[in-house]
Amino acid sequence: MSQDDHLIETRIASERVFDGALLHINRDTVRLPDGSSATREYVLHPGAVMVLPVLDDGRILMERQFRYPLDRVFIEFPAGKLDPDEAPLACGQRELLEETGYSAREWAYLGVLHPLISYTTETIHLFLAHGLTAGQARPDEGEFVETMAVALPDLIADVLAGHITDAKTVAGIFWLQHKLQSR
Protein backbone atom coordinates (compact mmCIF):
# COMPACT_ATOMS: atom_id res chain seq x y z
CA MET A 1 0.00 0.00 0.00
CA SER A 2 1.34 3.42 -0.99
CA GLN A 3 1.31 6.44 1.29
CA ASP A 4 -0.68 8.24 -1.46
CA ASP A 5 -3.48 5.66 -1.80
CA HIS A 6 -5.91 7.95 0.06
CA LEU A 7 -5.45 10.53 -2.75
CA ILE A 8 -5.47 8.35 -5.88
CA GLU A 9 -8.30 8.48 -8.44
CA THR A 10 -8.91 5.44 -10.66
CA ARG A 11 -10.20 5.65 -14.25
CA ILE A 12 -13.48 3.78 -14.76
CA ALA A 13 -14.28 4.95 -18.30
CA SER A 14 -12.75 7.22 -20.93
CA GLU A 15 -14.31 9.01 -23.89
CA ARG A 16 -12.56 11.08 -26.60
CA VAL A 17 -14.69 14.23 -27.00
CA PHE A 18 -12.45 16.17 -29.43
CA ASP A 19 -9.74 15.17 -31.90
CA GLY A 20 -7.78 18.12 -33.23
CA ALA A 21 -4.64 18.41 -35.32
CA LEU A 22 -2.50 19.05 -32.22
CA LEU A 23 -4.70 18.54 -29.19
CA HIS A 24 -7.16 15.86 -28.14
CA ILE A 25 -9.64 16.16 -25.30
CA ASN A 26 -10.82 13.26 -23.13
CA ARG A 27 -13.66 13.05 -20.62
CA ASP A 28 -13.07 10.34 -18.06
CA THR A 29 -15.16 8.98 -15.24
CA VAL A 30 -13.03 8.27 -12.18
CA ARG A 31 -13.53 6.55 -8.85
CA LEU A 32 -12.51 8.87 -6.04
CA PRO A 33 -10.70 7.67 -2.91
CA ASP A 34 -13.97 7.71 -0.93
CA GLY A 35 -15.66 5.40 -3.48
CA SER A 36 -17.79 8.04 -5.20
CA SER A 37 -17.27 8.98 -8.85
CA ALA A 38 -16.48 12.20 -10.71
CA THR A 39 -15.81 13.47 -14.22
CA ARG A 40 -12.36 14.64 -15.35
CA GLU A 41 -11.86 16.49 -18.64
CA TYR A 42 -8.31 17.01 -19.87
CA VAL A 43 -6.21 17.85 -22.90
CA LEU A 44 -3.82 15.23 -24.26
CA HIS A 45 -0.63 16.93 -25.51
CA PRO A 46 2.33 15.32 -27.31
CA GLY A 47 4.91 17.08 -25.12
CA ALA A 48 7.29 19.92 -25.87
CA VAL A 49 10.78 21.31 -25.41
CA MET A 50 11.87 24.77 -24.28
CA VAL A 51 15.38 26.06 -24.92
CA LEU A 52 17.13 28.60 -22.67
CA PRO A 53 19.73 30.03 -25.09
CA VAL A 54 22.57 32.07 -23.54
CA LEU A 55 24.66 34.24 -25.86
CA ASP A 56 28.42 34.54 -25.36
CA ASP A 57 27.97 38.03 -23.83
CA GLY A 58 25.62 36.57 -21.18
CA ARG A 59 22.41 37.97 -22.60
CA ILE A 60 19.49 35.61 -23.15
CA LEU A 61 18.00 35.00 -26.59
CA MET A 62 14.25 35.50 -26.32
CA GLU A 63 11.32 35.62 -28.72
CA ARG A 64 8.31 37.86 -29.16
CA GLN A 65 5.30 36.05 -30.59
CA PHE A 66 1.58 36.75 -30.90
CA ARG A 67 -0.53 34.19 -29.05
CA TYR A 68 -4.05 34.07 -30.43
CA PRO A 69 -5.95 32.68 -27.38
CA LEU A 70 -4.90 35.68 -25.28
CA ASP A 71 -4.81 38.17 -28.19
CA ARG A 72 -1.38 39.65 -27.42
CA VAL A 73 2.35 39.40 -28.02
CA PHE A 74 4.30 37.47 -25.39
CA ILE A 75 8.01 37.31 -24.57
CA GLU A 76 9.04 33.65 -24.48
CA PHE A 77 11.92 31.23 -24.80
CA PRO A 78 12.18 29.27 -28.06
CA ALA A 79 9.99 26.20 -27.69
CA GLY A 80 7.94 23.74 -29.65
CA LYS A 81 6.11 20.45 -29.60
CA LEU A 82 7.73 17.08 -29.91
CA ASP A 83 7.14 15.25 -33.18
CA PRO A 84 6.19 11.55 -32.89
CA ASP A 85 9.20 9.49 -31.68
CA GLU A 86 11.42 12.61 -31.60
CA ALA A 87 14.02 12.81 -28.83
CA PRO A 88 13.72 15.96 -26.68
CA LEU A 89 17.27 17.13 -27.52
CA ALA A 90 16.61 16.79 -31.27
CA CYS A 91 13.40 18.77 -30.83
CA GLY A 92 15.23 21.53 -28.94
CA GLN A 93 17.92 21.77 -31.58
CA ARG A 94 15.31 21.88 -34.35
CA GLU A 95 13.15 24.49 -32.63
CA LEU A 96 16.09 26.78 -31.78
CA LEU A 97 17.23 26.75 -35.41
CA GLU A 98 13.75 27.09 -36.91
CA GLU A 99 12.56 29.91 -34.68
CA THR A 100 15.76 31.92 -34.15
CA GLY A 101 18.29 30.81 -36.77
CA TYR A 102 20.77 29.95 -33.99
CA SER A 103 22.48 26.65 -33.33
CA ALA A 104 24.30 25.75 -30.11
CA ARG A 105 27.56 23.93 -29.42
CA GLU A 106 26.72 22.97 -25.81
CA TRP A 107 23.45 21.53 -24.53
CA ALA A 108 22.54 20.69 -20.93
CA TYR A 109 19.31 18.98 -19.89
CA LEU A 110 17.71 20.78 -16.94
CA GLY A 111 14.54 18.79 -16.28
CA VAL A 112 10.81 18.95 -16.97
CA LEU A 113 7.88 21.25 -16.33
CA HIS A 114 4.23 20.29 -16.12
CA PRO A 115 2.72 23.69 -16.95
CA LEU A 116 -0.99 23.01 -16.38
CA ILE A 117 -1.39 19.98 -14.12
CA SER A 118 -5.12 20.47 -13.63
CA TYR A 119 -6.16 19.91 -17.25
CA THR A 120 -3.40 18.75 -19.58
CA THR A 121 -0.85 15.95 -19.91
CA GLU A 122 1.74 18.36 -21.36
CA THR A 123 5.33 17.84 -20.26
CA ILE A 124 7.96 20.40 -21.30
CA HIS A 125 11.62 19.36 -21.35
CA LEU A 126 14.07 22.19 -20.58
CA PHE A 127 17.52 22.59 -22.13
CA LEU A 128 20.23 25.16 -21.50
CA ALA A 129 22.08 26.08 -24.72
CA HIS A 130 25.53 27.75 -24.88
CA GLY A 131 28.01 28.46 -27.64
CA LEU A 132 25.42 29.96 -29.97
CA THR A 133 26.09 30.60 -33.65
CA ALA A 134 23.75 32.83 -35.65
CA GLY A 135 22.20 31.63 -38.88
CA GLN A 136 18.99 31.92 -40.87
CA ALA A 137 15.69 31.29 -39.09
CA ARG A 138 13.31 28.81 -40.74
CA PRO A 139 9.95 29.36 -39.08
CA ASP A 140 7.09 26.98 -39.73
CA GLU A 141 4.45 28.15 -42.19
CA GLY A 142 2.17 30.60 -40.41
CA GLU A 143 4.70 31.22 -37.61
CA PHE A 144 5.90 34.79 -37.09
CA VAL A 145 8.58 35.29 -34.44
CA GLU A 146 10.86 38.19 -33.55
CA THR A 147 14.06 37.51 -31.58
CA MET A 148 15.73 39.77 -29.06
CA ALA A 149 18.67 39.55 -26.65
CA VAL A 150 17.92 40.51 -23.04
CA ALA A 151 20.04 40.65 -19.89
CA LEU A 152 18.87 38.26 -17.16
CA PRO A 153 18.26 41.06 -14.58
CA ASP A 154 15.94 42.73 -17.11
CA LEU A 155 14.02 39.47 -17.61
CA ILE A 156 13.63 39.09 -13.84
CA ALA A 157 12.41 42.70 -13.58
CA ASP A 158 9.90 42.05 -16.38
CA VAL A 159 8.53 39.03 -14.51
CA LEU A 160 8.20 41.00 -11.28
CA ALA A 161 6.55 43.92 -13.12
CA GLY A 162 4.01 41.58 -14.73
CA HIS A 163 5.28 42.05 -18.29
CA ILE A 164 6.37 38.41 -18.69
CA THR A 165 3.51 36.16 -17.63
CA ASP A 166 3.94 32.96 -19.67
CA ALA A 167 4.36 30.26 -17.00
CA LYS A 168 7.00 28.22 -18.84
CA THR A 169 9.04 31.36 -19.48
CA VAL A 170 8.79 32.48 -15.86
CA ALA A 171 9.98 29.03 -14.75
CA GLY A 172 12.80 29.13 -17.32
CA ILE A 173 13.97 32.49 -16.01
CA PHE A 174 14.08 30.98 -12.51
CA TRP A 175 16.19 28.09 -13.85
CA LEU A 176 18.55 30.53 -15.58
CA GLN A 177 18.87 32.67 -12.49
CA HIS A 178 19.86 29.62 -10.48
CA LYS A 179 22.21 28.12 -13.10
CA LEU A 180 24.00 31.32 -14.10
CA GLN A 181 24.45 32.61 -10.54
CA SER A 182 25.85 29.26 -9.36
CA ARG A 183 28.61 29.33 -12.01
Secondary structure by P-SEA (a helix, b strand, c coil): cccccccbbbbcccccccccccbbbbbbbbbccccbbbbbbbbbbcccccccccccccbbbbbbbbbccccbbbbbcccccccccccaaaaaaaaaaacccccccbbbbccccccccccccbbbbbbbbcccccccccccccbbbbbbbbcaaaaaaaaaacccccaaaaaaaaaaaaaaaac
